[in-house]
């Protein structure tokens, strides 16, 4: 009898400890590409960090490696979400290692959020995702925001 009570208490403890994990979906090893202002010719370097879908705050955030928010978008201001998978030849590996690397392609995964900014203007946030969690991030984007993600795969 005592063992059943103990196991029941442990089960509830594990359940309540796991609840905060479901409140946010975090995807590591991502890069955020900042937009450039009008007339600026040089691009701004990408910020490395993680993409976070926070269901409590109802927003998408990009956190840098220190945990500081670099960008935040409310779910209600998102117009469209686009997933893009690109493929480029591996020229450097072909020159340095073997010409056979020209037959293989590097694949990159991007998630673009088009949204309305505070001033009512159209804005966007482009995030380069890690190949290991790109599909999970797309699924989380659809589940959290309620918007259908458009797929634009390059062949």
Backbone as JSON, one array per atom type, in Angstrom:
{
  "sequence": "XXXXXXXXXXXXXXXXXXXXXXXXXXXXXXXXXXXXXXXXXXXXXXXXXXXXXXXXXXXXXXXXXXXXXXXXXXXXXXXXXXXXXXXXXXXXXXXXXXXXXXXXXXXXXXXXXXXXXXXXXXXXXXXXXXXXXXXXXXXXXXXXXXXXXXXXXXX",
  "N": [[0.83, -1.19, 0.0], [1.9, 1.23, 0.85], [3.88, 1.5, -1.07], [2.41, 1.94, -3.42], [1.26, 4.43, -2.92], [3.55, 6.0, -2.73], [4.59, 5.66, -5.34], [2.51, 6.84, -6.8], [2.63, 9.48, -5.88], [5.18, 10.14, -6.81], [4.69, 9.95, -9.54], [2.89, 12.11, -9.93], [4.61, 14.18, -9.24], [6.53, 14.06, -11.28], [4.85, 14.62, -13.45], [3.94, 17.26, -12.87], [6.37, 18.55, -12.89], [7.01, 18.38, -15.54], [5.2, 20.0, -16.84], [5.93, 22.82, -17.29], [7.64, 22.44, -19.45], [6.01, 22.01, -21.63], [4.97, 24.46, -22.08], [6.55, 26.04, -23.68], [8.2, 25.83, -26.79], [11.41, 25.23, -27.72], [14.02, 25.74, -29.99], [17.19, 24.95, -30.65], [20.47, 26.05, -31.91], [20.06, 27.92, -34.03], [19.91, 30.66, -36.39], [19.43, 34.13, -36.58], [18.51, 36.42, -38.99], [18.94, 39.73, -39.32], [17.06, 42.47, -40.58], [18.04, 44.97, -42.96], [18.37, 48.52, -42.85], [16.77, 50.97, -44.97], [18.64, 51.85, -47.81], [21.04, 50.97, -46.78], [23.98, 49.26, -47.54], [25.65, 47.2, -46.68], [25.33, 44.01, -45.19], [23.9, 42.93, -42.08], [25.5, 41.03, -39.56], [24.52, 37.63, -38.83], [22.66, 36.56, -35.96], [23.41, 34.21, -33.56], [21.6, 31.67, -31.87], [18.56, 30.66, -30.36], [15.28, 29.58, -31.4], [12.14, 30.32, -30.12], [8.93, 29.28, -29.21], [6.48, 30.55, -27.4], [3.82, 29.61, -25.63], [2.45, 30.62, -23.45], [2.91, 33.42, -23.36], [2.08, 33.9, -25.88], [3.73, 34.38, -28.18], [6.41, 34.49, -30.63], [9.8, 34.17, -30.2], [13.21, 35.15, -30.73], [16.05, 34.14, -29.22], [19.26, 35.18, -28.25], [22.53, 33.63, -27.75], [23.04, 34.25, -25.11], [20.6, 34.34, -23.96], [19.11, 36.6, -24.23], [16.38, 38.35, -25.61], [16.3, 38.81, -29.09], [14.47, 39.33, -31.02], [10.92, 39.59, -31.15], [7.67, 38.39, -31.73], [4.2, 38.72, -31.72], [1.68, 36.19, -31.76], [-0.77, 36.94, -32.91], [-0.1, 38.98, -34.67], [1.17, 37.84, -36.8], [1.24, 37.3, -40.25], [1.91, 35.51, -42.43], [3.7, 32.38, -42.63], [6.61, 31.01, -43.86], [8.32, 28.18, -44.97], [11.45, 27.29, -46.13], [13.58, 25.28, -48.02], [16.77, 25.1, -49.1], [19.26, 24.28, -51.55], [22.63, 23.92, -52.2], [25.6, 23.58, -54.19], [28.63, 22.02, -53.0], [31.2, 23.71, -53.25], [33.67, 24.49, -52.05], [34.5, 22.19, -50.64], [34.79, 20.52, -52.82], [36.97, 21.64, -54.17], [38.98, 21.55, -52.21], [39.01, 18.89, -51.18], [37.81, 16.69, -52.81], [36.68, 16.3, -56.19], [34.29, 14.92, -56.29], [32.57, 15.92, -54.42], [31.05, 17.82, -55.67], [28.83, 16.55, -56.55], [27.24, 16.26, -54.35], [25.0, 18.13, -52.28], [24.71, 20.94, -50.12], [22.24, 21.44, -47.71], [20.01, 23.88, -46.58], [17.85, 25.23, -44.11], [15.16, 27.4, -43.77], [13.02, 29.55, -41.93], [10.56, 31.84, -42.37], [8.94, 34.58, -41.01], [6.3, 36.61, -41.71], [4.98, 39.61, -40.68], [2.93, 42.11, -39.0], [4.21, 45.13, -37.95], [4.72, 47.22, -34.98], [4.11, 49.79, -35.79], [2.34, 49.33, -37.82], [3.41, 48.67, -40.24], [4.64, 46.36, -42.74], [6.63, 43.67, -41.74], [9.41, 41.37, -41.37], [10.86, 38.28, -40.22], [13.63, 36.31, -40.49], [14.77, 33.07, -40.0], [17.41, 30.86, -39.77], [17.39, 27.49, -39.56], [18.54, 24.6, -37.71], [19.39, 21.52, -39.26], [18.61, 19.27, -37.87], [16.41, 19.88, -36.3], [14.56, 21.18, -37.88], [12.13, 20.32, -39.12], [10.58, 19.78, -36.86], [10.41, 22.34, -35.81], [8.87, 23.61, -37.76], [6.48, 22.19, -37.49], [5.84, 22.94, -34.87], [5.49, 25.68, -35.26], [3.15, 25.75, -36.8], [1.34, 24.5, -35.02], [1.41, 26.13, -32.71], [0.87, 28.8, -33.58], [-1.38, 28.56, -35.13], [-1.5, 29.04, -37.79], [-1.17, 28.09, -41.22], [1.75, 26.72, -42.5], [3.55, 27.72, -45.28], [5.19, 25.89, -47.81], [8.21, 26.17, -49.51], [10.14, 24.66, -51.38], [13.31, 24.33, -52.84], [14.42, 22.86, -55.8]],
  "CA": [[0.0, 0.0, 0.0], [2.78, 2.38, 0.95], [4.57, 1.6, -2.35], [1.49, 2.53, -4.39], [1.14, 5.86, -2.61], [4.81, 6.61, -3.09], [4.7, 5.72, -6.79], [1.53, 7.82, -7.26], [3.2, 10.81, -5.59], [6.29, 10.36, -7.74], [4.09, 10.19, -10.85], [2.4, 13.49, -9.96], [5.77, 15.08, -9.21], [7.08, 14.08, -12.63], [3.87, 15.29, -14.3], [3.96, 18.7, -12.62], [7.68, 19.07, -13.29], [7.06, 18.4, -17.0], [4.24, 20.96, -17.37], [6.56, 23.99, -17.9], [8.28, 22.08, -20.71], [5.03, 22.1, -22.69], [4.57, 25.85, -22.25], [7.37, 26.68, -24.69], [8.99, 24.98, -27.67], [12.68, 25.92, -27.97], [14.82, 25.08, -31.01], [18.57, 25.43, -30.54], [21.35, 26.12, -33.08], [19.42, 28.69, -35.09], [20.5, 31.97, -36.68], [18.45, 35.16, -36.91], [19.03, 37.4, -39.93], [18.3, 41.03, -39.12], [16.83, 43.26, -41.78], [18.85, 46.18, -43.07], [17.57, 49.72, -43.07], [16.77, 51.42, -46.37], [19.85, 52.52, -48.25], [22.23, 50.34, -46.22], [24.48, 48.3, -48.51], [26.26, 46.05, -46.01], [24.39, 43.21, -44.41], [24.17, 42.81, -40.66], [25.8, 39.62, -39.3], [23.46, 36.84, -38.21], [22.75, 36.34, -34.51], [23.25, 32.79, -33.23], [20.81, 31.48, -30.67], [17.49, 29.66, -30.43], [13.93, 30.02, -31.72], [11.27, 29.94, -29.01], [7.5, 29.49, -29.33], [5.99, 30.62, -26.02], [2.36, 29.56, -25.66], [1.89, 31.44, -22.37], [2.96, 34.82, -23.8], [1.52, 33.92, -27.24], [4.63, 35.03, -29.11], [7.6, 33.83, -31.15], [10.98, 34.96, -29.84], [14.52, 34.63, -31.03], [16.95, 34.43, -28.1], [20.66, 34.96, -28.57], [23.15, 32.61, -26.92], [23.01, 34.68, -23.71], [19.21, 34.28, -23.51], [18.5, 37.9, -24.43], [15.54, 38.36, -26.82], [16.75, 39.64, -30.21], [13.26, 39.69, -31.74], [9.72, 38.99, -30.58], [6.48, 38.62, -32.56], [2.97, 38.17, -31.18], [1.0, 35.28, -32.68], [-1.86, 37.61, -33.61], [0.4, 39.9, -35.7], [1.79, 37.07, -37.89], [0.42, 37.17, -41.44], [2.24, 34.24, -43.07], [4.94, 31.7, -42.26], [7.11, 30.29, -45.02], [9.46, 27.3, -44.75], [12.2, 27.14, -47.37], [14.72, 24.39, -47.98], [17.61, 25.4, -50.25], [20.31, 23.31, -51.83], [23.74, 24.55, -52.92], [26.74, 22.68, -54.35], [29.73, 22.19, -52.03], [32.36, 24.07, -54.06], [34.9, 24.51, -51.26], [34.9, 20.8, -50.39], [35.21, 19.95, -54.09], [38.3, 22.15, -54.48], [39.94, 21.15, -51.19], [39.05, 17.46, -50.89], [37.59, 15.83, -53.97], [35.63, 16.79, -57.1], [33.06, 14.17, -56.06], [31.68, 16.73, -53.56], [30.14, 18.59, -56.52], [27.61, 15.76, -56.71], [26.41, 16.4, -53.15], [24.57, 19.51, -52.05], [24.43, 21.35, -48.74], [20.85, 21.87, -47.59], [19.76, 24.83, -45.5], [16.42, 25.31, -43.77], [14.8, 28.74, -43.31], [11.64, 29.82, -41.55], [10.34, 33.28, -42.49], [7.69, 35.07, -40.43], [5.87, 37.92, -42.18], [4.07, 40.09, -39.65], [2.66, 43.53, -38.93], [4.98, 45.74, -36.87], [4.03, 48.11, -34.04], [3.62, 50.97, -36.52], [1.42, 48.9, -38.87], [4.12, 48.35, -41.47], [4.98, 44.96, -42.95], [7.96, 43.3, -41.26], [9.71, 39.95, -41.52], [11.94, 37.71, -39.42], [14.15, 35.12, -41.15], [15.55, 32.25, -39.08], [18.05, 29.68, -40.35], [17.23, 26.41, -38.59], [19.42, 23.45, -37.76], [18.73, 20.45, -40.01], [18.11, 18.25, -36.95], [15.13, 20.24, -35.7], [13.8, 22.04, -38.79], [10.75, 19.83, -39.29], [9.89, 19.97, -35.59], [10.13, 23.77, -35.68], [7.75, 23.9, -38.66], [5.29, 21.63, -36.85], [5.55, 23.79, -33.71], [4.98, 26.96, -35.77], [1.74, 25.55, -37.18], [0.55, 24.16, -33.84], [1.35, 27.24, -31.77], [0.27, 30.02, -34.13], [-2.65, 28.26, -35.8], [-1.36, 29.42, -39.2], [-0.62, 27.08, -42.09], [3.09, 27.08, -43.0], [3.73, 27.5, -46.71], [6.45, 25.23, -48.12], [8.84, 26.6, -50.74], [11.36, 23.88, -51.5], [14.06, 24.48, -54.07], [14.8, 21.53, -56.32]],
  "C": [[0.87, 1.26, 0.0], [3.53, 2.61, -0.38], [3.7, 2.23, -3.42], [1.35, 4.03, -4.17], [2.4, 6.59, -3.03], [4.95, 6.73, -4.61], [3.7, 6.71, -7.39], [2.04, 9.23, -7.04], [4.35, 11.14, -6.53], [5.77, 10.64, -9.15], [3.56, 11.61, -10.99], [3.55, 14.48, -9.96], [6.4, 15.18, -10.59], [6.15, 14.84, -13.57], [3.93, 16.8, -14.11], [5.31, 19.32, -12.97], [7.76, 19.2, -14.8], [6.14, 19.46, -17.59], [4.92, 22.21, -17.94], [7.24, 23.68, -19.22], [7.31, 22.22, -21.88], [4.61, 23.54, -22.95], [5.35, 26.54, -23.36], [8.12, 25.62, -25.5], [10.24, 25.76, -28.05], [13.51, 25.09, -28.94], [16.19, 25.73, -31.06], [19.26, 25.49, -31.91], [20.69, 26.8, -34.27], [20.17, 30.01, -35.28], [19.4, 32.92, -37.12], [19.11, 36.18, -37.82], [18.25, 38.69, -39.77], [18.13, 41.73, -40.46], [17.73, 44.48, -41.78], [17.93, 47.36, -43.3], [17.7, 50.16, -44.53], [18.05, 52.18, -46.69], [21.12, 51.88, -47.71], [22.7, 49.24, -47.16], [25.06, 47.07, -47.84], [25.21, 45.32, -45.19], [24.85, 43.15, -42.96], [24.47, 41.34, -40.38], [24.65, 38.92, -38.57], [23.74, 36.66, -36.72], [22.5, 34.87, -34.25], [22.5, 32.66, -31.92], [19.77, 30.4, -30.85], [16.15, 30.33, -30.71], [13.0, 29.47, -30.66], [9.82, 30.27, -29.34], [6.94, 29.42, -27.92], [4.46, 30.7, -26.03], [1.72, 30.35, -24.54], [1.83, 32.91, -22.77], [2.32, 35.01, -25.17], [2.42, 34.72, -28.19], [5.78, 34.12, -29.52], [8.77, 34.73, -30.81], [12.22, 34.31, -30.41], [15.43, 35.11, -29.91], [18.38, 34.21, -28.55], [21.26, 33.95, -27.6], [23.18, 32.96, -25.44], [21.6, 34.63, -23.13], [18.48, 35.6, -23.63], [17.64, 37.88, -25.69], [16.08, 39.32, -27.88], [15.55, 40.13, -31.02], [12.09, 38.96, -31.11], [8.52, 39.38, -31.43], [5.29, 37.98, -31.86], [2.29, 37.28, -32.21], [-0.06, 35.98, -33.51], [-1.38, 38.56, -34.71], [1.03, 39.17, -36.88], [0.8, 36.93, -39.04], [0.65, 35.82, -42.1], [3.55, 33.7, -42.51], [5.36, 30.86, -43.45], [8.33, 29.46, -44.61], [10.14, 27.1, -46.09], [13.41, 26.24, -47.13], [15.53, 24.63, -49.25], [18.72, 24.37, -50.38], [21.39, 24.0, -52.66], [24.88, 23.55, -53.06], [27.85, 23.01, -53.35], [31.02, 22.47, -52.8], [33.65, 23.99, -53.27], [35.4, 23.09, -50.99], [35.39, 20.15, -51.68], [36.62, 20.39, -54.45], [39.33, 21.59, -53.5], [40.08, 19.64, -51.03], [38.96, 16.61, -52.15], [36.51, 16.44, -54.87], [34.3, 16.05, -56.94], [32.07, 14.95, -55.18], [30.75, 17.62, -54.39], [28.82, 17.86, -56.72], [26.69, 15.86, -55.49], [26.1, 17.87, -52.92], [24.34, 19.75, -50.56], [23.0, 21.87, -48.69], [20.72, 22.78, -46.38], [18.26, 25.01, -45.34], [16.14, 26.7, -43.18], [13.32, 28.8, -42.97], [11.48, 31.34, -41.55], [8.97, 33.63, -41.94], [7.42, 36.45, -41.02], [4.79, 38.4, -41.23], [3.9, 41.6, -39.73], [3.39, 44.1, -37.72], [4.12, 46.64, -36.0], [3.41, 49.31, -34.76], [2.67, 50.61, -37.66], [2.09, 48.55, -40.18], [4.42, 46.85, -41.54], [6.41, 44.69, -42.54], [8.17, 41.81, -41.53], [10.84, 39.55, -40.58], [12.36, 36.41, -40.12], [15.05, 34.38, -40.18], [16.09, 31.05, -39.84], [18.04, 28.61, -39.27], [18.28, 25.32, -38.78], [18.68, 22.31, -38.47], [18.12, 19.39, -39.09], [16.74, 18.59, -36.38], [14.25, 21.1, -36.6], [12.35, 21.59, -38.93], [9.94, 19.99, -38.01], [9.53, 21.44, -35.37], [8.95, 24.18, -36.57], [6.45, 23.4, -38.05], [4.88, 22.47, -35.65], [4.98, 25.13, -34.15], [3.51, 26.83, -36.14], [0.87, 25.32, -35.95], [0.37, 25.36, -32.92], [0.59, 28.44, -32.32], [-1.1, 29.79, -34.74], [-2.64, 28.65, -37.27], [-0.75, 28.26, -39.97], [0.73, 27.55, -42.62], [3.16, 26.73, -44.48], [5.11, 26.89, -46.95], [6.96, 25.73, -49.46], [10.17, 25.89, -50.86], [12.0, 24.08, -52.85], [14.51, 23.11, -54.53], [16.18, 21.56, -56.9]]
}
